[in-house]
Structures are given as structure tokens and as C-alpha cells.
Amino acid sequence: MVSGAQAYRLKNDFRSFLIKNFYRKIKKNPDGKTFYIPYFKNAGGGRIIATYENGKWSLPKTRNIKCKAMPEGPVIVIMKDNLQQFIGKKVSEAHGKAKFDMSVLSGKILKDIRIFGKQTYLIFDDFAIRIHLLMFGSYSINEEARPEDRLHLSLIFEDSSVYFYTCNVRLVGLDHLDAIDWEADVMSDAWNPEKTMQKLKSNPEMMACDALMDQDIFSGVGNIIKNEALFRIAVQPESLLGHMPDEKLNDLITEARNYSFDFLKWKEDGTLQQHWLAHTKKICPICGEKLVKKQTGLISRRSFFCETDQTLY
């Protein structure tokens, strides 16, 4: 147990942090060894965990990731990498507003993490947790960084924790994983371009923009990848698949995957937006004419394209 004097030392050690985040009071976790400090910032709530060990207080490194728009496949790849540290660890507590019994997670060991496009699966012995960050979901590690009403799932391990906000969280059976067409994931080693071509050929009346956003065909592709891939292959988003030559269909398949990996590299480097040629842009970098901004396709998502340098098929 930590004495009042030691708790007072904790306050002093983190005085500047606490003042910055509007210090309230120290609260004790059930383990009796770690304490959390509620704070309020930008009208949100959360907690910072500090640990007392070997006569010293320590504050774990924290990471909060917030997505400004619907996370695309490369962002989920990064999230998976960040969550690898939890594999093999036992869940001590689980909380959140997800609609299933959180008690089933207590004592369970996280066996693996798999991703399929924009979906993340936390795999345990006899079930999995499916997480989709939707349009504005986020997650944080070792810090509860969003208000309680946005927290859909928190997993507390012995020495670390992860929090998922504003997202869809479901408990699924392992048979759910068997039903997934892993070959449709554009960033997976199992990606099957031949099967993708068959899907495109079987939908001749589908627009190119809708095909790219169809998660059964190009799992992981989002609006940024859609706009940039179409600009790369010089095809307008409202082109019909049945009117596109096979060469262009092959280009569509190739660049959806190529741009996804470019996206990943640039995202990790923090330079993604610097490489955008069409998405959210106003002027075509090739001809200098004004780009068209238009809601396209059956799902009516924003498209940016050049009527001069991109062909309508």
C-alpha cells in the first residue's frame, strides 16, 4: 500500500502536469499499487495511471490516436502494430458501453490480432472481439483520453491498458473469422487480384468509385485511396466497370493496392497529405485546370477528379 506521504510526493512529481490538466484528486486502483489521476481537458474526461515501484513513481508512455475521417486500411495496419504489445497478456478488467457482457473477458489471454480491411479482431481462446472505428473512432494506449460516454471498450491488463472510443464493438464466435474472404483485403498477403477481377467483371453496371469503396471487393480502401488511385490511372469515378477496358481494370486493381502501401508509408512518416494529388485539391497538378468536386456513386461520397486528364468510360 502507498502512504499518504507517498501520494503527496506523487502530486509534487507531476505538479506541472496536474495543473495543466486541472488536477482533481488521486484515486487508487484495485491492485493497491497503481493510482490514477482524473483530469478534464477540452470538455473531456480521462485518467493518467502512475505506478509506484522500487521507491520511484513512473508514468507509462501513452499514445492517443484520433482519426479525422473514416480510418482506411493502412491506419488499421498501424493500429494493429501498436496493439501487438498486448498479445499474450491476461485481461484483468474490461469496461465500456459495448452491448455484450464484459465479464467474459476477465481472465482471458489475448491470443492474436487479425485485421480485415477496416475491421480489427482481438482473438481469444473461444471468441473474438470485432472493432470497427467507423467514421470518427479512435483508441489510446495506457491513457483514458476521451469522455466516458465515448468509451465503448477498455481492456485493462496487469501493467498496461487500451481504450477504444466512438466505434462499433461486437463479440463474435471464431467461426465468424472462417467466413471472411481474407483474399479481398488489399493489404493482406492473401490478396487475390484474379478473384478481384472476377468480381469487377460480374458487376458491369457498377461505377468505379463504388467498386473501390465496396469492402467485399477492395477491403480496406476508403475515400482517400479511391480518389488518389483513380487519379493515378486517369479514370473518372463515375466510369462504368463494363465500359472500362481490361487494361484499366487491371490498373484499378494494381493501384488500389499500391496506393494503400504508399498511404501506409506516408502516414507513418507524417507526410500523407503532402502527397495528395487529387483528394481535397482544387487544381489539377497535370493540366492546371480546376478539379471537379462532386458526390458520386450510389453511396454518394466526395470525389475529386479532372475532366481533362481522367477519362469517363
Helices and strands as residue ranges (DSSP letters): H 4-13, H 15-20, E 27-28, E 34-41, E 44-53, E 56-58, E 63-66, H 73-83, G 84-86, E 91-95, G 102-105, E 112-116, E 119-123, E 128-132, E 138-141, E 143-144, G 148-150, E 151-157, E 161-165, E 168-172, H 174-178, G 182-184, H 193-201, H 208-213, H 223-232, G 241-243, H 246-269, G 272-275, E 292-296, E 301-305
